[in-house]
Amino acid sequence: MTAAEFDVAAKTGDILGESPTWHPRTRELFWVDLRRPCLHRLQPDSGAVTSWPMPEVIGSVVPRASGGVVVALRQGLHAFDPDSGQLAPLTTVEYGPPQHRLNDMKCDPAGGIICGSMWDYGLHPSGALYRIDSTGDPTLLRGRIAVPNALCFSPDKRTLYFTDTRKGDIERADFDPASGSVGRWSTFVTAQVAPGRPDGATVDAEGFLWNARYQGGALARFAPDGTLDRLVRVPVSQPTSCAFGGEGLRTLYVTTATQTLNAVERAEQPLAGALLALDVGVAGLPEPMFAG
């Protein structure tokens, strides 16, 4: 376990901070507090943080090529315009029971979105993984998922990574960047390789996967062959996800959570719920944007 230099980018006290996303056009970082629920935006040049309440749980956020962002609310995707504060429905993804909600999502290089659904709190393995194309049509990729997370792509965009946090293995599948089709899944990293449970992830410019280890107090960096390259300690027990942003994409932003912490643990972890900014000595990759 190694340490990394870090700053507190935003002390928002999130209950369940998730889905840090760098917008390549506006050069801003967006993320969500799933439980509050709200959407946050950090403007790094000034340090200004803006927050918008959402009408229901918000699982994740991605940039949109035509402007603004796309947010995953309980059962559908919505376009959000930060300038006007307007929220507009795009498509319904999940038609499951009312306990279901959307969770992690990432844009794919074909201009679509890969998005996971789950029974809230992962109480049943009844969730699914979908691909939503640029017209808004969802296609089921796989089912029987408890907590979908760690969606990200290799530098050549031909490998898609994914985890069911309850199971603990990180998986990968071939991805066709032209058609958006996904191949067969195989194990990339087993559950026991790093402490905690796998949560959100991103891939750096060297092709290494960075994974937030929930309840493990660390970020794990895995080589393209699945070997554990290093563990980076963070000052909270519940890091939830990570994304590169800032100048040259050289800052690794990490979302964190306060949920499940008791009073003693909160006192011991004053930065729980904050957005952290780490220097890990490597740059990230530009994220695709939704083309719809």
Secondary structure as UniProt FT lines:
FT   STRAND          5..10
FT   STRAND          16..23
FT   TURN            24..27
FT   STRAND          28..33
FT   TURN            34..37
FT   STRAND          38..43
FT   TURN            44..47
FT   STRAND          48..53
FT   STRAND          60..64
FT   TURN            65..66
FT   STRAND          69..72
FT   STRAND          76..81
FT   TURN            82..85
FT   STRAND          86..92
FT   TURN            98..99
FT   STRAND          100..107
FT   TURN            109..110
FT   STRAND          113..119
FT   HELIX           120..122
FT   STRAND          127..132
FT   TURN            134..135
FT   STRAND          138..145
FT   STRAND          148..153
FT   TURN            155..156
FT   STRAND          159..164
FT   TURN            165..167
FT   STRAND          170..175
FT   TURN            177..179
FT   STRAND          182..189
FT   HELIX           191..193
FT   STRAND          197..204
FT   TURN            205..206
FT   STRAND          209..214
FT   TURN            215..217
FT   STRAND          218..222
FT   TURN            224..225
FT   STRAND          228..233
FT   STRAND          239..245
FT   HELIX           247..249
FT   STRAND          251..257
FT   TURN            259..260
FT   HELIX           263..268
FT   TURN            270..273
FT   STRAND          275..279
//
